[in-house]
Amino acid sequence: MKIVFLDRATLAESVALRRPAFDHTWTDYAQTAPDQVLERLGEADIAVVNKVKLPRDILCALPKLKMIAVTATGTDNVDLDTCRERGIEVRNVAGYAKDTVAEHTFALILALRRAIPGYMADVAKGAWQASGQFCIHTHPIKELRGSRIAIVGSGAIGQAVANIARAFGMKVAFTGRKGATQVPEGRMPFEEALGWCDVLTLHCPLEHSNVGLLGRAEFEKMDRAPIVINTARGGLIVEDDLAAALREGLISGAGVDAASAEPPAADHPFMTLLDRPDFILTPHVAWAGEAAMQTVADSVIASIEAFVEAG
């Protein structure tokens, strides 16, 4: 059994990745470019990937491939329809990130609501010393208690975010699907939530149906100029439109941990916002708490062993 991990560097070096308890060969690559995938998986029975894309043309050229183990929850980098056609098992790791992503989400919310980036920049440029008093009031600070948070996605991460929000005394609403004429009981219609919330946070998978979930039309409906948080997938937001919404004051801030292209190029819309106190960009690390990454590694090996044992 030949196993190939195409992007081992997506897990920190501190993460222990034990080897499966059956006869096998294991090859690690720190990262793999698109034009290297076919060669590296040519003889593989099992592929281990995090974000390396496995499209239809690649999968059809890999007759030996039996399983793809994804070291993440999202599987949008794998052509699942082709895998089903060819009998390739795809297994991901669900639930491991609910606490670490929820914590990162609230780190972004708190930093933006309390204007921490702006105040840090002011201190660095000497504005505090120049004021001659014990404090400065250069950015508005807004408490969370009593404010409204709309959560898109009611899975494990969305529920964990809701629990933290309630502990802060926030009013919580889960949204229905965009454009839905009917929503489940207890949900708020998506379009209504846009105008209701002070914080809008995304915790849904990236699917064909929700690419560009937030664009110009949605930002214009955000009557309370909320903070927008995305710790899910970059493709959920039209990134040029978010940049414009921030500059025009349609939203009060944005905390982003995912981009449509990672890493983003120097001319990416987000890179033009880095000097703003109302924008925070982190490099897709919401999931990367040490305990969470170790859970991913352990779960992937257990999943591979279960697949091989099932025969």
C-alpha positions, -999 to +999 in steps of 0.1 A: +000+000+000+016+033-011+005+065+007+015+100-005+010+132+015+011+160-010+011+190+014+026+180+047+036+216+055+000+225+060+003+208+094+028+223+118+061+205+123+051+200+160+022+178+150+030+141+153+019+121+124+022+084+133+024+058+106-005+034+099-004+000+115-002-020+083+025-027+057+029+004+036+053+030+022+047+066+031+060+096+012+058+132+024+060+163+002+060+197+020+039+212-008+029+202-043+023+224-074-005+215-098+019+202-124+035+178-099+003+161-087+000+135-114+036+124-112+036+122-074+004+102-072+010+080-102+016+048-081-003+059-050-031+038-035-040+065-009-035+103-013-034+126+017-042+162+010-052+194+026-056+220-001-040+205-031-067+204-059-076+170-073-098+178-104-114+153-128-086+151-153-061+142-126-083+117-109-091+100-142-054+095-148-048+077-115-061+041-119-045+028-087-060+055-064-084+040-040-088+066-012-083+103-006-078+114+030-085+151+034-067+167+064-096+192+068-134+194+070-139+211+036-135+189+005-141+216-022-106+209-035-116+174-046-139+165-075-163+144-055-185+135-085-156+119-103-145+101-071-180+086-068-179+075-105-145+059-101-151+043-067-125+064-049-133+068-012-130+103+002-128+109+039-125+142+057-122+152+094-153+167+108-158+185+140-122+189+150-121+227+146-153+238+163-136+253+193-104+267+176-124+284+148-150+298+171-122+312+193-105+328+163-139+342+151-143+359+184-108+371+185-115+390+152-149+402+165-134+416+197-104+431+180-126+450+156-154+460+180-129+473+205-107+489+177-076+472+189-057+474+155-063+511+154-052+518+190-021+497+185-012+517+154-018+550+173+004+539+202+031+529+177+031+563+160+032+582+193-004+595+195-008+585+231+023+604+242+014+634+222-021+635+238-007+645+272-034+626+290-040+591+304-061+579+274-070+588+239-103+584+221-093+581+184-116+551+176-151+542+188-153+512+210-185+491+210-195+465+236-208+431+225-235+428+252-269+436+236-255+436+200-268+413+173-249+385+156-262+367+125-246+333+118-246+317+084-242+280+090-256+260+119-231+232+121-207+224+149-187+256+144-217+278+140-232+264+172-199+270+191-199+306+179-235+310+191-226+296+225-198+322+229-220+350+216-247+341+242-221+342+269-213+377+259-249+387+261-254+390+223-287+384+205-281+354+182-299+345+149-291+317+125-299+325+089-318+306+063-303+300+029-299+330+006-329+334-017-350+308+001-388+316+002-392+295+033-368+290+062-369+264+090-385+273+123-361+293+144-341+307+115-341+342+102-344+348+064-310+355+050-320+389+035-337+400+067-306+391+087-284+414+065-303+444+078-307+431+114-272+423+125-242+441+140-220+412+133-223+388+103-202+357+105-198+329+079-195+292+089-208+273+059-190+251+034-182+264+000-205+249-026-216+257-061-248+272-047-232+298-024-201+311-043-203+348-040-228+346-011-219+382-001-215+407-029-224+443-036-262+437-034-259+421+000-235+448+014-260+474+004-287+457+025-266+459+057-285+487+074-265+486+106-231+486+089-221+454+107-187+438+111-183+409+086-163+379+096-152+350+073-133+321+088-148+296+063-138+298+026-127+328+005-151+321-024-181+329-002-174+366-006-169+388-037-136+402-025-136+434-046-171+442-033-160+437+003-131+461-002-155+487-017-181+482+011-154+488+037-142+520+020-177+533+015-188+526+051-214+500+042-198+478+068-179+488+100-151+463+097-141+430+083-121+401+098-110+376+072-091+343+075-097+329+040-092+342+005-102+329-029-065+325-037-042+315-010-018+331-005-033+362-021-012+380-047+002+414-041-026+430-061-054+411-043-081+435-030-074+425+006-038+435+003-049+470-004-067+472+030-039+462+053-032+497+066-069+502+077-077+499+114-111+483+105-097+453+086-078+422+098-064+395+075-050+363+090-034+336+069-061+308+071-051+298+106-084+298+125-083+260+123-047+257+134-048+254+172-022+229+183-047+205+198-070+208+168-041+200+143-031+170+164-067+158+163-067+161+125-035+141+122-047+113+145-081+112+128-066+109+093-045+080+103-074+063+120-095+068+089-069+053+066-065+023+089-103+018+090-105+020+052-077-006+047-092-029+074-126-028+057-108-040+026 
